[in-house]
Amino acid sequence: MWFTSDPTFWMPAQASNHAALVDNIYYFLYWASVISFVACMFAGALFVLKYRAKNINDKALSQVDHSTTLELTWTLPVFAVAAVAFYFGVMGFVSMKTPPDDAYEVNVTAYKWAWAFNYANGHTDGNLHIPAGVPVKLTMSSDDVLHSFYVPAFRVKQDVVPGRYTQAWFEVTEPGEYQIFCTEYCGTKHSEMLAKVIVHTEDDFKKWLDSVGNILDRLPPEEAGKMLMTQRGCLACHSIDGAKGVGPTFKGSWGTTRKLADGSDQVMDENYVRQSIMEPQSQIVAGFPPVMPTFKGKLEDREITAIIAFIKSIK
């Protein structure tokens, strides 16, 4: 069980260079605990049966209050288990905190309640696309509250903190899709702060990078706007089918008058959408929480124009 890469009752299948070491330490401690528990229960049952008093007047023949041999017998094995776990734990920690110099870098931004993965070509995606067999380094920060990046199949978990950068790295062995979770409670839709790691072959990854570059020049405004909103996580809170979410739906909303939390009315037009993207706390729709983060400095004017075109098209 220690050396299998297949899924077990306790762990999913191993999919990164870190997984085997994490699993081996886990199962080492697991079996040490099982063996210790069984030994203690067996000894306890044996002593109860062998040395039980025959009647209430029985007294112990001798009173021994110290045995160096016995103390060493139960102390040294425990120390050995702890020392082995500590050694391999430190080695694993150092390995997981020291990315290779040639690692492929992706910048990650976490916010309520989505992930944004930023690539060197300027593309931002709601899922993490990476090549197989290549070390990948994530430099992460949060726009609002504490989040935590976790991929069970990789055995990688790293807190993402507002106001500072944290890092994680890994190398995925096989192409496929793997689930990303946020494992730090961050508000109403914490459980829905999900994304995918999509692992390509190296050739397919290069093709994917080429395909997502310059979408504003390659696609009609409505399609580019939809892709941008998907990549930026907008559709995690705003539906396009009329369903109520954390934020108002976009379906049939263009040109309508919205009642704001301060009691005023506002027509949903180009200026309203732009203002809501840049300064979302300035125009809170009545009945919805003020939780949208600002995208000031994160979206260009052309991108906002494409998003507006997509919202207009949602009838």
C-alpha positions as CSV (number, residue, x, y, z in Angstrom):
1,M,0.0,0.0,0.0
2,W,2.9,2.4,0.7
3,F,4.2,2.3,-2.8
4,T,1.1,2.1,-5.0
5,S,0.1,5.1,-7.2
6,D,-3.4,3.7,-7.6
7,P,-6.3,5.2,-5.6
8,T,-6.9,3.8,-2.1
9,F,-9.6,4.1,0.5
10,W,-7.8,7.1,1.9
11,M,-6.2,8.7,-1.1
12,P,-6.9,9.5,-4.7
13,A,-4.5,8.2,-7.4
14,Q,-1.1,9.9,-7.4
15,A,-0.7,12.4,-10.1
16,S,2.4,14.6,-9.2
17,N,6.0,14.3,-8.2
18,H,5.1,15.1,-4.6
19,A,2.3,12.5,-4.2
20,A,4.4,9.4,-3.5
21,L,6.4,11.0,-0.6
22,V,3.3,12.4,1.0
23,D,1.5,9.0,0.8
24,N,4.5,7.1,2.1
25,I,4.7,9.3,5.2
26,Y,1.0,9.1,5.7
27,Y,0.9,5.3,5.5
28,F,4.0,4.9,7.6
29,L,2.3,6.8,10.4
30,Y,-1.0,5.0,9.7
31,W,0.4,1.5,10.1
32,A,2.6,2.6,13.1
33,S,-0.6,3.8,14.8
34,V,-2.5,0.6,13.9
35,I,0.3,-1.6,15.2
36,S,0.6,0.5,18.4
37,F,-3.1,0.4,19.0
38,V,-3.4,-3.4,18.5
39,A,-0.3,-4.0,20.7
40,C,-1.7,-1.8,23.5
41,M,-5.2,-3.4,23.4
42,F,-3.7,-6.9,23.3
43,A,-1.4,-6.2,26.3
44,G,-4.3,-4.6,28.2
45,A,-6.6,-7.5,27.6
46,L,-3.8,-10.0,28.5
47,F,-3.0,-8.2,31.8
48,V,-6.6,-8.0,32.8
49,L,-7.1,-11.7,32.3
50,K,-3.8,-12.9,33.6
51,Y,-3.5,-10.8,36.7
52,R,-7.1,-10.3,37.7
53,A,-7.8,-10.8,41.4
54,K,-9.5,-14.0,42.3
55,N,-11.3,-12.3,45.2
56,I,-11.5,-8.9,46.8
57,N,-8.9,-9.8,49.5
58,D,-6.1,-10.6,47.0
59,K,-3.1,-8.3,47.2
60,A,-0.1,-7.9,44.9
61,L,2.9,-9.8,46.1
62,S,5.3,-7.0,45.1
63,Q,5.2,-3.3,44.2
64,V,7.7,-2.4,41.5
65,D,7.6,1.3,40.7
66,H,10.5,1.6,38.1
67,S,12.0,-0.5,35.3
68,T,14.6,1.0,33.0
69,T,14.2,-1.9,30.6
70,L,10.5,-1.5,30.3
71,E,10.7,2.3,29.9
72,L,13.3,1.9,27.1
73,T,11.2,-0.8,25.5
74,W,8.2,1.4,25.0
75,T,10.1,4.7,24.6
76,L,12.7,3.9,21.9
77,P,10.3,2.5,19.3
78,V,8.1,5.6,19.6
79,F,11.2,7.8,19.3
80,A,12.3,5.9,16.2
81,V,8.9,6.3,14.5
82,A,8.8,10.0,15.3
83,A,12.4,10.4,14.1
84,V,11.7,8.7,10.8
85,A,8.5,10.7,10.2
86,F,10.3,13.9,11.1
87,Y,13.3,13.2,8.7
88,F,11.1,12.4,5.7
89,G,8.7,15.1,6.5
90,V,11.5,17.7,6.5
91,M,12.9,16.3,3.3
92,G,9.4,16.5,1.7
93,F,8.8,20.0,3.0
94,V,12.1,21.3,1.6
95,S,11.4,19.6,-1.8
96,M,7.9,21.1,-2.0
97,K,9.2,24.6,-1.2
98,T,12.1,24.6,-3.6
99,P,10.9,24.9,-7.2
100,P,13.4,24.2,-10.0
101,D,15.0,27.2,-11.7
102,D,13.5,26.2,-15.1
103,A,9.9,25.8,-13.8
104,Y,7.1,27.2,-16.0
105,E,5.5,30.1,-14.1
106,V,1.8,31.0,-13.8
107,N,0.5,33.8,-11.6
108,V,-2.6,33.0,-9.7
109,T,-5.2,35.4,-8.2
110,A,-7.9,34.2,-5.8
111,Y,-11.0,36.1,-5.1
112,K,-14.5,35.4,-3.9
113,W,-15.3,33.0,-5.4
114,A,-13.1,32.0,-8.3
115,W,-9.5,31.6,-9.5
116,A,-7.7,33.6,-12.2
117,F,-4.6,32.0,-13.8
118,N,-2.5,34.5,-15.6
119,Y,0.0,33.5,-18.3
120,A,3.0,35.3,-19.7
121,N,1.2,36.0,-23.0
122,G,-1.4,38.1,-21.2
123,H,-4.1,35.4,-21.2
124,T,-6.1,34.9,-18.0
125,D,-8.1,31.7,-17.5
126,G,-10.5,30.4,-14.9
127,N,-8.8,26.9,-15.1
128,L,-5.2,26.1,-14.8
129,H,-3.7,24.7,-18.1
130,I,-0.2,23.2,-17.8
131,P,2.0,20.8,-19.8
132,A,2.7,17.3,-18.5
133,G,6.3,16.4,-17.5
134,V,7.2,20.0,-16.9
135,P,7.7,21.6,-13.4
136,V,5.2,24.3,-12.8
137,K,5.5,27.2,-10.3
138,L,2.5,29.1,-9.1
139,T,2.9,32.5,-7.6
140,M,-0.4,33.3,-5.8
141,S,-2.1,36.2,-4.1
142,S,-5.6,37.0,-2.9
143,D,-7.7,40.1,-3.7
144,D,-9.9,39.9,-0.7
145,V,-9.8,37.2,2.1
146,L,-7.7,34.2,2.9
147,H,-8.1,31.3,0.4
148,S,-6.3,28.0,0.0
149,F,-5.3,26.3,-3.2
150,Y,-5.7,22.5,-3.0
151,V,-5.4,19.7,-5.6
152,P,-5.9,16.3,-3.8
153,A,-4.4,14.3,-6.7
154,F,-1.2,16.3,-6.5
155,R,-1.0,16.3,-2.6
156,V,-0.5,20.1,-2.9
157,K,-2.1,22.6,-0.6
158,Q,-1.0,26.2,-0.2
159,D,-2.7,29.2,1.6
160,V,-3.4,32.2,-0.7
161,V,-3.1,35.4,1.4
162,P,-4.2,39.0,0.7
163,G,-1.3,41.4,0.7
164,R,1.5,38.9,0.1
165,Y,2.7,36.2,-2.3
166,T,2.8,32.5,-1.6
167,Q,4.2,29.8,-3.9
168,A,3.7,26.2,-4.8
169,W,5.2,24.0,-7.4
170,F,4.6,20.5,-8.8
171,E,5.2,18.4,-11.9
172,V,2.3,16.4,-13.2
173,T,3.2,13.0,-14.7
174,E,0.2,12.3,-17.0
175,P,-2.2,14.5,-19.1
176,G,-5.7,14.7,-17.7
177,E,-8.1,16.8,-15.6
178,Y,-7.8,17.3,-11.9
179,Q,-10.0,19.1,-9.4
180,I,-9.0,22.3,-7.6
181,F,-10.7,23.2,-4.3
182,C,-10.5,26.2,-2.0
183,T,-9.9,24.7,1.5
184,E,-10.1,27.9,3.6
185,Y,-13.7,29.1,4.4
186,C,-14.1,32.3,2.5
187,G,-17.8,33.1,2.6
188,T,-21.2,32.3,1.0
189,K,-20.0,30.3,-2.0
190,H,-16.8,28.9,-0.6
191,S,-17.9,25.3,-1.6
192,E,-18.4,26.5,-5.2
193,M,-14.9,28.0,-5.5
194,L,-13.8,25.2,-7.9
195,A,-11.6,25.0,-10.9
196,K,-9.8,22.4,-13.0
197,V,-6.2,21.6,-13.7
198,I,-6.1,20.7,-17.3
199,V,-2.9,18.9,-18.1
200,H,-1.9,18.8,-21.8
201,T,1.0,17.2,-23.7
202,E,3.7,19.7,-24.4
203,D,2.6,20.1,-28.0
204,D,-1.0,20.5,-27.1
205,F,-0.2,23.0,-24.5
206,K,1.7,25.2,-27.0
207,K,-1.3,24.9,-29.3
208,W,-3.7,25.9,-26.5
209,L,-1.5,29.0,-25.6
210,D,-1.6,30.0,-29.3
211,S,-5.4,29.5,-29.5
212,V,-6.2,31.7,-26.5
213,G,-3.9,34.6,-27.4
214,N,-5.4,37.8,-28.8
215,I,-9.0,36.7,-28.6
216,L,-10.2,40.3,-29.1
217,D,-8.7,40.2,-32.6
218,R,-9.7,36.7,-33.5
219,L,-13.3,36.5,-32.2
220,P,-16.5,38.5,-32.6
221,P,-17.1,40.8,-29.6
222,E,-19.9,38.7,-28.2
223,E,-17.8,35.5,-28.2
224,A,-14.8,37.3,-26.9
225,G,-16.9,38.8,-24.1
226,K,-18.3,35.4,-23.1
227,M,-14.8,33.9,-23.0
228,L,-13.5,36.7,-20.9
229,M,-16.4,36.4,-18.4
230,T,-15.9,32.7,-18.2
231,Q,-12.1,33.1,-17.7
232,R,-12.5,35.8,-15.1
233,G,-15.1,33.8,-13.0
234,C,-17.9,36.3,-13.6
235,L,-20.4,33.5,-14.4
236,A,-19.7,31.9,-11.0
237,C,-21.9,34.6,-9.4
238,H,-24.0,36.0,-12.4
239,S,-26.1,33.5,-14.3
240,I,-27.1,33.8,-18.0
241,D,-30.2,31.7,-17.7
242,G,-32.3,33.7,-15.2
243,A,-31.3,31.7,-12.1
244,K,-30.6,33.8,-9.0
245,G,-27.0,33.7,-7.8
246,V,-24.8,35.7,-5.5
247,G,-25.1,38.5,-8.1
248,P,-28.0,39.5,-10.4
249,T,-28.6,37.5,-13.6
250,F,-27.6,38.9,-16.9
251,K,-30.5,37.3,-18.8
252,G,-32.7,40.0,-20.3
253,S,-31.1,42.6,-18.1
254,W,-29.8,45.0,-20.7
255,G,-31.8,48.3,-20.8
256,T,-33.8,47.5,-17.7
257,T,-34.0,49.7,-14.6
258,R,-32.4,48.4,-11.5
259,K,-33.3,49.3,-7.9
260,L,-30.1,50.0,-6.0
261,A,-29.5,49.4,-2.3
262,D,-29.4,53.2,-1.6
263,G,-32.9,53.5,-3.0
264,S,-32.0,55.1,-6.3
265,D,-32.7,53.7,-9.8
266,Q,-30.2,53.0,-12.5
267,V,-30.6,51.9,-16.1
268,M,-28.3,49.1,-17.1
269,D,-26.3,50.6,-19.9
270,E,-22.7,50.8,-21.0
271,N,-21.7,53.3,-18.2
272,Y,-23.5,51.3,-15.5
273,V,-21.7,48.1,-16.5
274,R,-18.3,49.8,-16.7
275,Q,-18.8,51.4,-13.3
276,S,-19.9,48.1,-11.8
277,I,-16.8,46.4,-13.1
278,M,-14.4,49.2,-12.0
279,E,-16.1,50.2,-8.7
280,P,-18.6,47.4,-7.9
281,Q,-19.4,48.7,-4.3
282,S,-20.7,52.0,-5.7
283,Q,-23.8,50.5,-7.3
284,I,-25.1,47.6,-5.2
285,V,-28.4,46.1,-6.5
286,A,-31.0,45.9,-3.8
287,G,-31.2,42.4,-2.3
288,F,-27.7,41.3,-3.2
289,P,-24.6,41.3,-1.0
290,P,-21.7,43.8,-1.7
291,V,-19.1,41.1,-2.4
292,M,-17.9,41.7,-5.9
293,P,-14.2,42.5,-6.2
294,T,-13.0,45.4,-8.3
295,F,-11.5,44.6,-11.7
296,K,-9.8,48.0,-12.0
297,G,-6.4,47.6,-13.6
298,K,-7.3,44.0,-14.6
299,L,-9.4,44.6,-17.6
300,E,-8.6,46.8,-20.6
301,D,-11.2,49.0,-22.2
302,R,-11.5,46.7,-25.2
303,E,-12.2,43.8,-22.9
304,I,-14.9,45.7,-21.1
305,T,-16.4,46.6,-24.5
306,A,-16.5,42.9,-25.4
307,I,-18.1,42.0,-22.1
308,I,-20.8,44.6,-22.7
309,A,-21.4,43.2,-26.2
310,F,-22.0,39.7,-24.6
311,I,-24.4,41.0,-21.9
312,K,-26.4,42.8,-24.6
313,S,-26.7,39.5,-26.5
314,I,-28.2,37.6,-23.6
315,K,-32.0,38.0,-24.2
